[in-house]
């Protein structure tokens, strides 16, 4: 499944991914949700969503 993201400001969302971001996605695992951030020439970052 592909999820679409709408670009909004970090101030509005409370989220900012620095660097040369090439892609983002969202996954769920064991009832937890994560944002995946892919940057050019760097390791993939996994950020847990806390609500």
N, C-alpha and C positions, 0 to 999 in steps of 0.2 A: 504494500500500500504506500502511495506517495502522498505526503502531507504538504500542503502549500503554506507558505509563510508570507505575510504582508510586512514589508519594511516599515518600521516605526522607530521613533527616536528612543535612545537609551533612557532618556529622562521620562518618557511616557511609559515605557515597559518596565523599567527597573533592571534591565538586562543589557550588558554591553560585552561583545566579544571583540577583543583587540587583535591586531595583526592582519595578515593578508588572508581573510576568511574566504574559502572557496566553496563551502557548502555547509548546510546545517540540516539536521533531521531530528526526529523524536522517536524514542522507543519506550516500550514498557517491559519490565522484567520483575517478576515476583511482587506484583502490586505496587512497584515503584515506577516513576516516570523519569526519563532522562532526556536531555538535549545533547546531541552530538554536534561538535563543531570541528570542521576540517579546515586546517590552515595550510597554505603553500609551504612545502619543505619543513613541516613540523609534524609531531605526533598528533593523533586524534585526541580530542578532549571530550570527556563525558561529564556532564553537569547534572546532578540530581535535582529534581524539582521538589521543593519543600512547600507544602501548603498547610 
